[in-house]
């Protein structure tokens, strides 16, 4: 089978796209968790009560940030590549 011109470049671009996607996932989820943890430190324990909707969002965001590091592959997996 004859080699098609440019196919190697397309493969490298696809690999680059996957690498950038993995890095952006790692960066965004780690920053989300860091920011949520800092907000929790600032507003806890008031953020645990549902009387104030804005403060309740802080607690919810913190709990969601933990799961975000798992979705789409763990952060540890992306660091090991």
mmCIF file of the N, C-alpha and C atoms, coordinates in Angstrom:
data_MODEL
# 
_entry.id   MODEL 
# 
loop_
_atom_site.group_PDB 
_atom_site.id 
_atom_site.type_symbol 
_atom_site.label_atom_id 
_atom_site.label_alt_id 
_atom_site.label_comp_id 
_atom_site.label_asym_id 
_atom_site.label_entity_id 
_atom_site.label_seq_id 
_atom_site.pdbx_PDB_ins_code 
_atom_site.Cartn_x 
_atom_site.Cartn_y 
_atom_site.Cartn_z 
_atom_site.occupancy 
_atom_site.B_iso_or_equiv 
_atom_site.pdbx_formal_charge 
_atom_site.auth_seq_id 
_atom_site.auth_comp_id 
_atom_site.auth_asym_id 
_atom_site.auth_atom_id 
_atom_site.pdbx_PDB_model_num 
ATOM 1   N N  . UNK A 1 1  ? 0.842   -1.183 0.000  1.00 0.00 ? 1  UNK A N  1 
ATOM 2   C CA . UNK A 1 1  ? 0.000   0.000  0.000  1.00 0.00 ? 1  UNK A CA 1 
ATOM 3   C C  . UNK A 1 1  ? 0.883   1.241  0.000  1.00 0.00 ? 1  UNK A C  1 
ATOM 4   N N  . UNK A 1 2  ? 0.599   2.140  -0.889 1.00 0.00 ? 2  UNK A N  1 
ATOM 5   C CA . UNK A 1 2  ? 1.395   3.360  -1.001 1.00 0.00 ? 2  UNK A CA 1 
ATOM 6   C C  . UNK A 1 2  ? 1.080   4.303  0.152  1.00 0.00 ? 2  UNK A C  1 
ATOM 7   N N  . UNK A 1 3  ? 2.114   4.962  0.606  1.00 0.00 ? 3  UNK A N  1 
ATOM 8   C CA . UNK A 1 3  ? 1.945   5.917  1.702  1.00 0.00 ? 3  UNK A CA 1 
ATOM 9   C C  . UNK A 1 3  ? 1.328   7.199  1.177  1.00 0.00 ? 3  UNK A C  1 
ATOM 10  N N  . UNK A 1 4  ? 0.338   7.684  1.888  1.00 0.00 ? 4  UNK A N  1 
ATOM 11  C CA . UNK A 1 4  ? -0.316  8.914  1.479  1.00 0.00 ? 4  UNK A CA 1 
ATOM 12  C C  . UNK A 1 4  ? 0.450   10.100 2.052  1.00 0.00 ? 4  UNK A C  1 
ATOM 13  N N  . UNK A 1 5  ? 0.682   11.107 1.217  1.00 0.00 ? 5  UNK A N  1 
ATOM 14  C CA . UNK A 1 5  ? 1.428   12.266 1.711  1.00 0.00 ? 5  UNK A CA 1 
ATOM 15  C C  . UNK A 1 5  ? 0.618   13.004 2.784  1.00 0.00 ? 5  UNK A C  1 
ATOM 16  N N  . UNK A 1 6  ? 1.335   13.424 3.798  1.00 0.00 ? 6  UNK A N  1 
ATOM 17  C CA . UNK A 1 6  ? 0.700   14.223 4.848  1.00 0.00 ? 6  UNK A CA 1 
ATOM 18  C C  . UNK A 1 6  ? 0.024   13.409 5.935  1.00 0.00 ? 6  UNK A C  1 
ATOM 19  N N  . UNK A 1 7  ? -0.065  12.106 5.784  1.00 0.00 ? 7  UNK A N  1 
ATOM 20  C CA . UNK A 1 7  ? -0.751  11.288 6.780  1.00 0.00 ? 7  UNK A CA 1 
ATOM 21  C C  . UNK A 1 7  ? 0.008   11.267 8.102  1.00 0.00 ? 7  UNK A C  1 
ATOM 22  N N  . UNK A 1 8  ? 1.333   11.255 8.048  1.00 0.00 ? 8  UNK A N  1 
ATOM 23  C CA . UNK A 1 8  ? 2.141   11.293 9.265  1.00 0.00 ? 8  UNK A CA 1 
ATOM 24  C C  . UNK A 1 8  ? 1.930   12.579 10.037 1.00 0.00 ? 8  UNK A C  1 
ATOM 25  N N  . UNK A 1 9  ? 1.831   13.699 9.315  1.00 0.00 ? 9  UNK A N  1 
ATOM 26  C CA . UNK A 1 9  ? 1.583   14.986 9.966  1.00 0.00 ? 9  UNK A CA 1 
ATOM 27  C C  . UNK A 1 9  ? 0.218   15.011 10.629 1.00 0.00 ? 9  UNK A C  1 
ATOM 28  N N  . UNK A 1 10 ? -0.762  14.436 9.986  1.00 0.00 ? 10 UNK A N  1 
ATOM 29  C CA . UNK A 1 10 ? -2.105  14.394 10.570 1.00 0.00 ? 10 UNK A CA 1 
ATOM 30  C C  . UNK A 1 10 ? -2.104  13.566 11.848 1.00 0.00 ? 10 UNK A C  1 
ATOM 31  N N  . UNK A 1 11 ? -1.358  12.474 11.843 1.00 0.00 ? 11 UNK A N  1 
ATOM 32  C CA . UNK A 1 11 ? -1.266  11.636 13.038 1.00 0.00 ? 11 UNK A CA 1 
ATOM 33  C C  . UNK A 1 11 ? -0.601  12.403 14.177 1.00 0.00 ? 11 UNK A C  1 
ATOM 34  N N  . UNK A 1 12 ? 0.489   13.124 13.865 1.00 0.00 ? 12 UNK A N  1 
ATOM 35  C CA . UNK A 1 12 ? 1.174   13.907 14.904 1.00 0.00 ? 12 UNK A CA 1 
ATOM 36  C C  . UNK A 1 12 ? 0.277   15.013 15.436 1.00 0.00 ? 12 UNK A C  1 
ATOM 37  N N  . UNK A 1 13 ? -0.495  15.639 14.584 1.00 0.00 ? 13 UNK A N  1 
ATOM 38  C CA . UNK A 1 13 ? -1.416  16.686 15.033 1.00 0.00 ? 13 UNK A CA 1 
ATOM 39  C C  . UNK A 1 13 ? -2.509  16.109 15.925 1.00 0.00 ? 13 UNK A C  1 
ATOM 40  N N  . UNK A 1 14 ? -2.971  14.914 15.587 1.00 0.00 ? 14 UNK A N  1 
ATOM 41  C CA . UNK A 1 14 ? -3.975  14.253 16.420 1.00 0.00 ? 14 UNK A CA 1 
ATOM 42  C C  . UNK A 1 14 ? -3.404  13.935 17.792 1.00 0.00 ? 14 UNK A C  1 
ATOM 43  N N  . UNK A 1 15 ? -2.169  13.445 17.822 1.00 0.00 ? 15 UNK A N  1 
ATOM 44  C CA . UNK A 1 15 ? -1.521  13.158 19.107 1.00 0.00 ? 15 UNK A CA 1 
ATOM 45  C C  . UNK A 1 15 ? -1.329  14.434 19.915 1.00 0.00 ? 15 UNK A C  1 
ATOM 46  N N  . UNK A 1 16 ? -0.933  15.521 19.253 1.00 0.00 ? 16 UNK A N  1 
ATOM 47  C CA . UNK A 1 16 ? -0.760  16.811 19.921 1.00 0.00 ? 16 UNK A CA 1 
ATOM 48  C C  . UNK A 1 16 ? -2.085  17.292 20.492 1.00 0.00 ? 16 UNK A C  1 
ATOM 49  N N  . UNK A 1 17 ? -3.153  17.127 19.717 1.00 0.00 ? 17 UNK A N  1 
ATOM 50  C CA . UNK A 1 17 ? -4.485  17.523 20.188 1.00 0.00 ? 17 UNK A CA 1 
ATOM 51  C C  . UNK A 1 17 ? -4.857  16.755 21.457 1.00 0.00 ? 17 UNK A C  1 
ATOM 52  N N  . UNK A 1 18 ? -4.600  15.458 21.485 1.00 0.00 ? 18 UNK A N  1 
ATOM 53  C CA . UNK A 1 18 ? -4.910  14.648 22.664 1.00 0.00 ? 18 UNK A CA 1 
ATOM 54  C C  . UNK A 1 18 ? -4.064  15.073 23.865 1.00 0.00 ? 18 UNK A C  1 
ATOM 55  N N  . UNK A 1 19 ? -2.789  15.371 23.622 1.00 0.00 ? 19 UNK A N  1 
ATOM 56  C CA . UNK A 1 19 ? -1.917  15.816 24.711 1.00 0.00 ? 19 UNK A CA 1 
ATOM 57  C C  . UNK A 1 19 ? -2.397  17.145 25.287 1.00 0.00 ? 19 UNK A C  1 
ATOM 58  N N  . UNK A 1 20 ? -2.756  18.076 24.418 1.00 0.00 ? 20 UNK A N  1 
ATOM 59  C CA . UNK A 1 20 ? -3.246  19.376 24.889 1.00 0.00 ? 20 UNK A CA 1 
ATOM 60  C C  . UNK A 1 20 ? -4.567  19.239 25.629 1.00 0.00 ? 20 UNK A C  1 
ATOM 61  N N  . UNK A 1 21 ? -5.426  18.342 25.149 1.00 0.00 ? 21 UNK A N  1 
ATOM 62  C CA . UNK A 1 21 ? -6.695  18.096 25.824 1.00 0.00 ? 21 UNK A CA 1 
ATOM 63  C C  . UNK A 1 21 ? -6.448  17.554 27.230 1.00 0.00 ? 21 UNK A C  1 
ATOM 64  N N  . UNK A 1 22 ? -5.512  16.620 27.348 1.00 0.00 ? 22 UNK A N  1 
ATOM 65  C CA . UNK A 1 22 ? -5.201  16.049 28.658 1.00 0.00 ? 22 UNK A CA 1 
ATOM 66  C C  . UNK A 1 22 ? -4.612  17.097 29.597 1.00 0.00 ? 22 UNK A C  1 
ATOM 67  N N  . UNK A 1 23 ? -3.728  17.937 29.069 1.00 0.00 ? 23 UNK A N  1 
ATOM 68  C CA . UNK A 1 23 ? -3.137  18.988 29.903 1.00 0.00 ? 23 UNK A CA 1 
ATOM 69  C C  . UNK A 1 23 ? -4.167  20.012 30.346 1.00 0.00 ? 23 UNK A C  1 
ATOM 70  N N  . UNK A 1 24 ? -5.062  20.376 29.457 1.00 0.00 ? 24 UNK A N  1 
ATOM 71  C CA . UNK A 1 24 ? -6.079  21.361 29.827 1.00 0.00 ? 24 UNK A CA 1 
ATOM 72  C C  . UNK A 1 24 ? -7.048  20.779 30.853 1.00 0.00 ? 24 UNK A C  1 
ATOM 73  N N  . UNK A 1 25 ? -7.356  19.484 30.731 1.00 0.00 ? 25 UNK A N  1 
ATOM 74  C CA . UNK A 1 25 ? -8.211  18.821 31.722 1.00 0.00 ? 25 UNK A CA 1 
ATOM 75  C C  . UNK A 1 25 ? -7.530  18.827 33.076 1.00 0.00 ? 25 UNK A C  1 
ATOM 76  N N  . UNK A 1 26 ? -6.247  18.477 33.093 1.00 0.00 ? 26 UNK A N  1 
ATOM 77  C CA . UNK A 1 26 ? -5.501  18.441 34.346 1.00 0.00 ? 26 UNK A CA 1 
ATOM 78  C C  . UNK A 1 26 ? -5.441  19.826 34.981 1.00 0.00 ? 26 UNK A C  1 
ATOM 79  N N  . UNK A 1 27 ? -5.081  20.830 34.198 1.00 0.00 ? 27 UNK A N  1 
ATOM 80  C CA . UNK A 1 27 ? -4.954  22.183 34.728 1.00 0.00 ? 27 UNK A CA 1 
ATOM 81  C C  . UNK A 1 27 ? -6.281  22.722 35.237 1.00 0.00 ? 27 UNK A C  1 
ATOM 82  N N  . UNK A 1 28 ? -7.329  22.591 34.436 1.00 0.00 ? 28 UNK A N  1 
ATOM 83  C CA . UNK A 1 28 ? -8.613  23.196 34.823 1.00 0.00 ? 28 UNK A CA 1 
ATOM 84  C C  . UNK A 1 28 ? -9.225  22.517 36.045 1.00 0.00 ? 28 UNK A C  1 
ATOM 85  N N  . UNK A 1 29 ? -9.143  21.193 36.135 1.00 0.00 ? 29 UNK A N  1 
ATOM 86  C CA . UNK A 1 29 ? -9.728  20.528 37.294 1.00 0.00 ? 29 UNK A CA 1 
ATOM 87  C C  . UNK A 1 29 ? -8.910  20.773 38.554 1.00 0.00 ? 29 UNK A C  1 
ATOM 88  N N  . UNK A 1 30 ? -7.582  20.819 38.421 1.00 0.00 ? 30 UNK A N  1 
ATOM 89  C CA . UNK A 1 30 ? -6.746  21.088 39.591 1.00 0.00 ? 30 UNK A CA 1 
ATOM 90  C C  . UNK A 1 30 ? -6.974  22.517 40.099 1.00 0.00 ? 30 UNK A C  1 
ATOM 91  N N  . UNK A 1 31 ? -7.105  23.475 39.199 1.00 0.00 ? 31 UNK A N  1 
ATOM 92  C CA . UNK A 1 31 ? -7.359  24.860 39.615 1.00 0.00 ? 31 UNK A CA 1 
ATOM 93  C C  . UNK A 1 31 ? -8.753  25.010 40.217 1.00 0.00 ? 31 UNK A C  1 
ATOM 94  N N  . UNK A 1 32 ? -9.726  24.317 39.645 1.00 0.00 ? 32 UNK A N  1 
ATOM 95  C CA . UNK A 1 32 ? -11.085 24.346 40.189 1.00 0.00 ? 32 UNK A CA 1 
ATOM 96  C C  . UNK A 1 32 ? -11.086 23.810 41.614 1.00 0.00 ? 32 UNK A C  1 
ATOM 97  N N  . UNK A 1 33 ? -10.383 22.713 41.842 1.00 0.00 ? 33 UNK A N  1 
ATOM 98  C CA . UNK A 1 33 ? -10.345 22.142 43.186 1.00 0.00 ? 33 UNK A CA 1 
ATOM 99  C C  . UNK A 1 33 ? -9.591  23.057 44.142 1.00 0.00 ? 33 UNK A C  1 
ATOM 100 N N  . UNK A 1 34 ? -8.496  23.650 43.709 1.00 0.00 ? 34 UNK A N  1 
ATOM 101 C CA . UNK A 1 34 ? -7.726  24.562 44.556 1.00 0.00 ? 34 UNK A CA 1 
ATOM 102 C C  . UNK A 1 34 ? -8.570  25.782 44.940 1.00 0.00 ? 34 UNK A C  1 
ATOM 103 N N  . UNK A 1 35 ? -9.240  26.380 43.959 1.00 0.00 ? 35 UNK A N  1 
ATOM 104 C CA . UNK A 1 35 ? -10.077 27.546 44.234 1.00 0.00 ? 35 UNK A CA 1 
ATOM 105 C C  . UNK A 1 35 ? -11.251 27.195 45.144 1.00 0.00 ? 35 UNK A C  1 
ATOM 106 N N  . UNK A 1 36 ? -11.871 26.051 44.912 1.00 0.00 ? 36 UNK A N  1 
ATOM 107 C CA . UNK A 1 36 ? -12.995 25.627 45.751 1.00 0.00 ? 36 UNK A CA 1 
ATOM 108 C C  . UNK A 1 36 ? -12.543 25.374 47.181 1.00 0.00 ? 36 UNK A C  1 
ATOM 109 N N  . UNK A 1 37 ? -11.352 24.820 47.341 1.00 0.00 ? 37 UNK A N  1 
ATOM 110 C CA . UNK A 1 37 ? -10.815 24.571 48.674 1.00 0.00 ? 37 UNK A CA 1 
ATOM 111 C C  . UNK A 1 37 ? -10.536 25.891 49.397 1.00 0.00 ? 37 UNK A C  1 
ATOM 112 N N  . UNK A 1 38 ? -10.000 26.862 48.681 1.00 0.00 ? 38 UNK A N  1 
ATOM 113 C CA . UNK A 1 38 ? -9.743  28.171 49.282 1.00 0.00 ? 38 UNK A CA 1 
ATOM 114 C C  . UNK A 1 38 ? -11.047 28.870 49.678 1.00 0.00 ? 38 UNK A C  1 
ATOM 115 N N  . UNK A 1 39 ? -12.067 28.773 48.832 1.00 0.00 ? 39 UNK A N  1 
ATOM 116 C CA . UNK A 1 39 ? -13.367 29.356 49.185 1.00 0.00 ? 39 UNK A CA 1 
ATOM 117 C C  . UNK A 1 39 ? -13.970 28.655 50.392 1.00 0.00 ? 39 UNK A C  1 
ATOM 118 N N  . UNK A 1 40 ? -13.809 27.348 50.457 1.00 0.00 ? 40 UNK A N  1 
ATOM 119 C CA . UNK A 1 40 ? -14.317 26.595 51.600 1.00 0.00 ? 40 UNK A CA 1 
ATOM 120 C C  . UNK A 1 40 ? -13.617 27.046 52.878 1.00 0.00 ? 40 UNK A C  1 
ATOM 121 N N  . UNK A 1 41 ? -12.311 27.264 52.798 1.00 0.00 ? 41 UNK A N  1 
ATOM 122 C CA . UNK A 1 41 ? -11.570 27.750 53.965 1.00 0.00 ? 41 UNK A CA 1 
ATOM 123 C C  . UNK A 1 41 ? -12.066 29.126 54.408 1.00 0.00 ? 41 UNK A C  1 
ATOM 124 N N  . UNK A 1 42 ? -12.405 29.959 53.456 1.00 0.00 ? 42 UNK A N  1 
ATOM 125 C CA . UNK A 1 42 ? -12.868 31.314 53.786 1.00 0.00 ? 42 UNK A CA 1 
ATOM 126 C C  . UNK A 1 42 ? -14.266 31.331 54.397 1.00 0.00 ? 42 UNK A C  1 
ATOM 127 N N  . UNK A 1 43 ? -15.147 30.477 53.901 1.00 0.00 ? 43 UNK A N  1 
ATOM 128 C CA . UNK A 1 43 ? -16.557 30.581 54.275 1.00 0.00 ? 43 UNK A CA 1 
ATOM 129 C C  . UNK A 1 43 ? -17.082 29.449 55.150 1.00 0.00 ? 43 UNK A C  1 
ATOM 130 N N  . UNK A 1 44 ? -16.260 28.450 55.462 1.00 0.00 ? 44 UNK A N  1 
ATOM 131 C CA . UNK A 1 44 ? -16.734 27.364 56.332 1.00 0.00 ? 44 UNK A CA 1 
ATOM 132 C C  . UNK A 1 44 ? -16.778 27.867 57.773 1.00 0.00 ? 44 UNK A C  1 
ATOM 133 N N  . UNK A 1 45 ? -17.650 27.450 58.590 1.00 0.00 ? 45 UNK A N  1 
ATOM 134 C CA . UNK A 1 45 ? -18.697 26.452 58.414 1.00 0.00 ? 45 UNK A CA 1 
ATOM 135 C C  . UNK A 1 45 ? -20.010 27.033 57.892 1.00 0.00 ? 45 UNK A C  1 
ATOM 136 N N  . UNK A 1 46 ? -20.066 28.356 57.662 1.00 0.00 ? 46 UNK A N  1 
ATOM 137 C CA . UNK A 1 46 ? -21.315 28.961 57.194 1.00 0.00 ? 46 UNK A CA 1 
ATOM 138 C C  . UNK A 1 46 ? -21.764 28.388 55.858 1.00 0.00 ? 46 UNK A C  1 
ATOM 139 N N  . UNK A 1 47 ? -20.812 27.946 55.037 1.00 0.00 ? 47 UNK A N  1 
ATOM 140 C CA . UNK A 1 47 ? -21.164 27.423 53.710 1.00 0.00 ? 47 UNK A CA 1 
ATOM 141 C C  . UNK A 1 47 ? -21.852 26.056 53.786 1.00 0.00 ? 47 UNK A C  1 
ATOM 142 N N  . UNK A 1 48 ? -21.844 25.435 54.931 1.00 0.00 ? 48 UNK A N  1 
ATOM 143 C CA . UNK A 1 48 ? -22.478 24.123 55.079 1.00 0.00 ? 48 UNK A CA 1 
ATOM 144 C C  . UNK A 1 48 ? -23.980 24.225 55.316 1.00 0.00 ? 48 UNK A C  1 
ATOM 145 N N  . UNK A 1 49 ? -24.452 25.395 55.671 1.00 0.00 ? 49 UNK A N  1 
ATOM 146 C CA . UNK A 1 49 ? -25.877 25.590 55.921 1.00 0.00 ? 49 UNK A CA 1 
ATOM 147 C C  . UNK A 1 49 ? -26.561 26.049 54.642 1.00 0.00 ? 49 UNK A C  1 
ATOM 148 N N  . UNK A 1 50 ? -27.768 25.614 54.457 1.00 0.00 ? 50 UNK A N  1 
ATOM 149 C CA . UNK A 1 50 ? -28.501 25.936 53.230 1.00 0.00 ? 50 UNK A CA 1 
ATOM 150 C C  . UNK A 1 50 ? -29.371 27.189 53.380 1.00 0.00 ? 50 UNK A C  1 
ATOM 151 N N  . UNK A 1 51 ? -29.220 27.908 54.478 1.00 0.00 ? 51 UNK A N  1 
ATOM 152 C CA . UNK A 1 51 ? -30.016 29.123 54.665 1.00 0.00 ? 51 UNK A CA 1 
ATOM 153 C C  . UNK A 1 51 ? -29.643 30.200 53.659 1.00 0.00 ? 51 UNK A C  1 
ATOM 154 N N  . UNK A 1 52 ? -28.395 30.294 53.333 1.00 0.00 ? 52 UNK A N  1 
ATOM 155 C CA . UNK A 1 52 ? -27.912 31.289 52.377 1.00 0.00 ? 52 UNK A CA 1 
ATOM 156 C C  . UNK A 1 52 ? -27.526 30.565 51.090 1.00 0.00 ? 52 UNK A C  1 
ATOM 157 N N  . UNK A 1 53 ? -28.257 30.810 50.012 1.00 0.00 ? 53 UNK A N  1 
ATOM 158 C CA . UNK A 1 53 ? -28.023 30.088 48.760 1.00 0.00 ? 53 UNK A CA 1 
ATOM 159 C C  . UNK A 1 53 ? -26.628 30.325 48.195 1.00 0.00 ? 53 UNK A C  1 
ATOM 160 N N  . UNK A 1 54 ? -26.128 31.546 48.338 1.00 0.00 ? 54 UNK A N  1 
ATOM 161 C CA . UNK A 1 54 ? -24.801 31.837 47.795 1.00 0.00 ? 54 UNK A CA 1 
ATOM 162 C C  . UNK A 1 54 ? -23.723 31.036 48.524 1.00 0.00 ? 54 UNK A C  1 
ATOM 163 N N  . UNK A 1 55 ? -23.815 30.970 49.834 1.00 0.00 ? 55 UNK A N  1 
ATOM 164 C CA . UNK A 1 55 ? -22.842 30.199 50.598 1.00 0.00 ? 55 UNK A CA 1 
ATOM 165 C C  . UNK A 1 55 ? -23.014 28.699 50.375 1.00 0.00 ? 55 UNK A C  1 
ATOM 166 N N  . UNK A 1 56 ? -24.242 28.265 50.147 1.00 0.00 ? 56 UNK A N  1 
ATOM 167 C CA . UNK A 1 56 ? -24.472 26.843 49.857 1.00 0.00 ? 56 UNK A CA 1 
ATOM 168 C C  . UNK A 1 56 ? -23.802 26.446 48.544 1.00 0.00 ? 56 UNK A C  1 
ATOM 169 N N  . UNK A 1 57 ? -23.711 27.383 47.594 1.00 0.00 ? 57 UNK A N  1 
ATOM 170 C CA . UNK A 1 57 ? -23.031 27.117 46.323 1.00 0.00 ? 57 UNK A CA 1 
ATOM 171 C C  . UNK A 1 57 ? -21.543 26.853 46.536 1.00 0.00 ? 57 UNK A C  1 
ATOM 172 N N  . UNK A 1 58 ? -20.958 27.486 47.553 1.00 0.00 ? 58 UNK A N  1 
ATOM 173 C CA . UNK A 1 58 ? -19.543 27.259 47.842 1.00 0.00 ? 58 UNK A CA 1 
ATOM 174 C C  . UNK A 1 58 ? -19.327 25.802 48.252 1.00 0.00 ? 58 UNK A C  1 
ATOM 175 N N  . UNK A 1 59 ? -20.163 25.307 49.138 1.00 0.00 ? 59 UNK A N  1 
ATOM 176 C CA . UNK A 1 59 ? -20.057 23.914 49.568 1.00 0.00 ? 59 UNK A CA 1 
ATOM 177 C C  . UNK A 1 59 ? -20.309 22.940 48.431 1.00 0.00 ? 59 UNK A C  1 
ATOM 178 N N  . UNK A 1 60 ? -21.291 23.252 47.610 1.00 0.00 ? 60 UNK A N  1 
ATOM 179 C CA . UNK A 1 60 ? -21.591 22.400 46.461 1.00 0.00 ? 60 UNK A CA 1 
ATOM 180 C C  . UNK A 1 60 ? -20.425 22.385 45.477 1.00 0.00 ? 60 UNK A C  1 
ATOM 181 N N  . UNK A 1 61 ? -19.856 23.546 45.213 1.00 0.00 ? 61 UNK A N  1 
ATOM 182 C CA . UNK A 1 61 ? -18.714 23.628 44.302 1.00 0.00 ? 61 UNK A CA 1 
ATOM 183 C C  . UNK A 1 61 ? -17.523 22.840 44.804 1.00 0.00 ? 61 UNK A C  1 
ATOM 184 N N  . UNK A 1 62 ? -17.316 22.879 46.114 1.00 0.00 ? 62 UNK A N  1 
ATOM 185 C CA . UNK A 1 62 ? -16.209 22.113 46.685 1.00 0.00 ? 62 UNK A CA 1 
ATOM 186 C C  . UNK A 1 62 ? -16.426 20.613 46.485 1.00 0.00 ? 62 UNK A C  1 
ATOM 187 N N  . UNK A 1 63 ? -17.630 20.148 46.759 1.00 0.00 ? 63 UNK A N  1 
ATOM 188 C CA . UNK A 1 63 ? -17.909 18.721 46.593 1.00 0.00 ? 63 UNK A CA 1 
ATOM 189 C C  . UNK A 1 63 ? -17.806 18.303 45.129 1.00 0.00 ? 63 UNK A C  1 
ATOM 190 N N  . UNK A 1 64 ? -18.248 19.153 44.223 1.00 0.00 ? 64 UNK A N  1 
ATOM 191 C CA . UNK A 1 64 ? -18.155 18.831 42.796 1.00 0.00 ? 64 UNK A CA 1 
ATOM 192 C C  . UNK A 1 64 ? -16.710 18.835 42.307 1.00 0.00 ? 64 UNK A C  1 
ATOM 193 N N  . UNK A 1 65 ? -15.884 19.688 42.877 1.00 0.00 ? 65 UNK A N  1 
ATOM 194 C CA . UNK A 1 65 ? -14.498 19.789 42.411 1.00 0.00 ? 65 UNK A CA 1 
ATOM 195 C C  . UNK A 1 65 ? -13.721 18.501 42.649 1.00 0.00 ? 65 UNK A C  1 
ATOM 196 N N  . UNK A 1 66 ? -14.075 17.772 43.695 1.00 0.00 ? 66 UNK A N  1 
ATOM 197 C CA . UNK A 1 66 ? -13.395 16.513 43.973 1.00 0.00 ? 66 UNK A CA 1 
ATOM 198 C C  . UNK A 1 66 ? -13.688 15.504 42.858 1.00 0.00 ? 66 UNK A C  1 
ATOM 199 N N  . UNK A 1 67 ? -14.940 15.417 42.456 1.00 0.00 ? 67 UNK A N  1 
ATOM 200 C CA . UNK A 1 67 ? -15.306 14.504 41.378 1.00 0.00 ? 67 UNK A CA 1 
ATOM 201 C C  . UNK A 1 67 ? -14.731 14.910 40.035 1.00 0.00 ? 67 UNK A C  1 
ATOM 202 N N  . UNK A 1 68 ? -14.547 16.198 39.824 1.00 0.00 ? 68 UNK A N  1 
ATOM 203 C CA . UNK A 1 68 ? -14.030 16.664 38.534 1.00 0.00 ? 68 UNK A CA 1 
ATOM 204 C C  . UNK A 1 68 ? -12.623 16.172 38.263 1.00 0.00 ? 68 UNK A C  1 
ATOM 205 N N  . UNK A 1 69 ? -11.842 15.897 39.302 1.00 0.00 ? 69 UNK A N  1 
ATOM 206 C CA . UNK A 1 69 ? -10.489 15.380 39.071 1.00 0.00 ? 69 UNK A CA 1 
ATOM 207 C C  . UNK A 1 69 ? -10.514 13.925 38.629 1.00 0.00 ? 69 UNK A C  1 
ATOM 208 N N  . UNK A 1 70 ? -11.675 13.268 38.732 1.00 0.00 ? 70 UNK A N  1 
ATOM 209 C CA . UNK A 1 70 ? -11.803 11.866 38.346 1.00 0.00 ? 70 UNK A CA 1 
ATOM 210 C C  . UNK A 1 70 ? -12.403 11.732 36.952 1.00 0.00 ? 70 UNK A C  1 
ATOM 211 N N  . UNK A 1 71 ? -13.356 12.580 36.593 1.00 0.00 ? 71 UNK A N  1 
ATOM 212 C CA . UNK A 1 71 ? -14.028 12.479 35.301 1.00 0.00 ? 71 UNK A CA 1 
ATOM 213 C C  . UNK A 1 71 ? -13.020 12.610 34.168 1.00 0.00 ? 71 UNK A C  1 
ATOM 214 N N  . UNK A 1 72 ? -13.143 11.772 33.175 1.00 0.00 ? 72 UNK A N  1 
ATOM 215 C CA . UNK A 1 72 ? -12.272 11.842 32.007 1.00 0.00 ? 72 UNK A CA 1 
ATOM 216 C C  . UNK A 1 72 ? -10.865 11.343 32.272 1.00 0.00 ? 72 UNK A C  1 
ATOM 217 N N  . UNK A 1 73 ? -10.661 10.601 33.327 1.00 0.00 ? 73 UNK A N  1 
ATOM 218 C CA . UNK A 1 73 ? -9.331  10.096 33.688 1.00 0.00 ? 73 UNK A CA 1 
ATOM 219 C C  . UNK A 1 73 ? -8.818  10.826 34.900 1.00 0.00 ? 73 UNK A C  1 
ATOM 220 N N  . UNK A 1 74 ? -8.168  10.103 35.764 1.00 0.00 ? 74 UNK A N  1 
ATOM 221 C CA . UNK A 1 74 ? -7.696  10.728 36.993 1.00 0.00 ? 74 UNK A CA 1 
ATOM 222 C C  . UNK A 1 74 ? -6.547  11.675 36.708 1.00 0.00 ? 74 UNK A C  1 
ATOM 223 N N  . UNK A 1 75 ? -6.400  12.658 37.573 1.00 0.00 ? 75 UNK A N  1 
ATOM 224 C CA . UNK A 1 75 ? -5.308  13.611 37.419 1.00 0.00 ? 75 UNK A CA 1 
ATOM 225 C C  . UNK A 1 75 ? -3.955  12.922 37.551 1.00 0.00 ? 75 UNK A C  1 
ATOM 226 N N  . UNK A 1 76 ? -3.870  11.900 38.402 1.00 0.00 ? 76 UNK A N  1 
ATOM 227 C CA . UNK A 1 76 ? -2.614  11.180 38.564 1.00 0.00 ? 76 UNK A CA 1 
ATOM 228 C C  . UNK A 1 76 ? -2.213  10.473 37.262 1.00 0.00 ? 76 UNK A C  1 
ATOM 229 N N  . UNK A 1 77 ? -3.217  9.961  36.561 1.00 0.00 ? 77 UNK A N  1 
ATOM 230 C CA . UNK A 1 77 ? -2.944  9.293  35.284 1.00 0.00 ? 77 UNK A CA 1 
ATOM 231 C C  . UNK A 1 77 ? -2.373  10.278 34.281 1.00 0.00 ? 77 UNK A C  1 
ATOM 232 N N  . UNK A 1 78 ? -2.929  11.470 34.228 1.00 0.00 ? 78 UNK A N  1 
ATOM 233 C CA . UNK A 1 78 ? -2.443  12.480 33.279 1.00 0.00 ? 78 UNK A CA 1 
ATOM 234 C C  . UNK A 1 78 ? -1.051  12.973 33.652 1.00 0.00 ? 78 UNK A C  1 
ATOM 235 N N  . UNK A 1 79 ? -0.745  13.033 34.940 1.00 0.00 ? 79 UNK A N  1 
ATOM 236 C CA . UNK A 1 79 ? 0.584   13.458 35.369 1.00 0.00 ? 79 UNK A CA 1 
ATOM 237 C C  . UNK A 1 79 ? 1.648   12.427 34.993 1.00 0.00 ? 79 UNK A C  1 
ATOM 238 N N  . UNK A 1 80 ? 1.280   11.161 34.935 1.00 0.00 ? 80 UNK A N  1 
ATOM 239 C CA . UNK A 1 80 ? 2.266   10.114 34.684 1.00 0.00 ? 80 UNK A CA 1 
ATOM 240 C C  . UNK A 1 80 ? 2.630   9.967  33.215 1.00 0.00 ? 80 UNK A C  1 
ATOM 241 N N  . UNK A 1 81 ? 1.947   10.658 32.354 1.00 0.00 ? 81 UNK A N  1 
ATOM 242 C CA . UNK A 1 81 ? 2.240   10.538 30.905 1.00 0.00 ? 81 UNK A CA 1 
ATOM 243 C C  . UNK A 1 81 ? 3.437   11.350 30.518 1.00 0.00 ? 81 UNK A C  1 
# 
